[in-house]
Amino acid sequence: MIDVQAPHDRSTTVHHQEAVMGTVVTIDLFCRDGLDVDLCAQPVLNAVRVLHEADLVFSTWKSDSPISRLRRGEITIGDCPPVVAEVLDICRTAMANVNGWFNPWALDGGVDPTGLVKGWAAERALDELRAAPVDGAMVNASGDIASFGGLGDVTPFNVGIVQPNHPDLVACVVELRGALATSGTYERGQHLRNPFLGTNEVSVASASVTGPDLAMADAFATALAVGGPPVMALIDQIPSYEAFTIGLDGAWSSTAKFPFIRGNSPSAS
């Protein structure tokens, strides 16, 4: 179901939720001057299709998915749909950027691109929404967000990053510049893995990365949660990406240009 809302004046939002990829993905479209929802329906349906197609290929919960069969050694990459090789190439790029702190090949059971593929799928879904007559759109995959535009010509989207020890409270608000990914163990438990030690320990309670592409931001946030300050120093050298962490002791740290709006900055916390 596509939910149409008119929150104020002539602006209109289109809202859709879909259970896919082991989580709930939310699609939001915004148009300040109102819109014809019929012109948005097909782009939203196309975005949903893209998400389901990604789930069929990359779900490690589906025993017959190509990635599950690849992990068990039943098929080769050449036997998989071409997008598998594409995603694994992106994984290699992300891995090189953070000196191996993100490493899908270091996980139990075989290669597992889960730490990146959700962001990759959200970006592909977002591309489908560009055909809609809107000022901005967001694809929110369980807190990892891909976006374009905003609330108008000069008003970007603002989103909150939660307190890891109180997920019902917002730690700070940031300007959404394309993508925002946040990683930690406060919602899903000890699911992150140190690729060098083979342990499930993390260095920080919450790690967030902003940048132009959610697949990369997703991978970098995973690496940052595990590696902590050394990974933040690496991200600081990657053009257009910024990072922010909340430590296990509650202390804040960030790269210089992380786009804080409210909550100020680590130096003011």
Buried (B, 14 or more C-beta within 10 A) or exposed (E): EBEEEEEEEEBBBBBBBBEBBBBEBBBBBBBBEEBEBEEBBEBBEBBBEBBBBBBBBBBBEBEEBBBBBBBEEEBEEEEBBEBBEEBBEBBEEBBEBBBBBBBBBBBEEBBBBBBBBBBBBBBBBBBBBEEBEBBBBBBBBBBBBBBBBBBBEEEBBBBBBBBBEEBEEBBBBBBBBBBBBBBBBBEEEEBBBBBEEEEEEBBBBBBBBBBBBBBBBBBBBBBBBBBBEEBBEBBBEBEEBBBBBBBBEEEBBBBEEBBBBEBEEBEEB
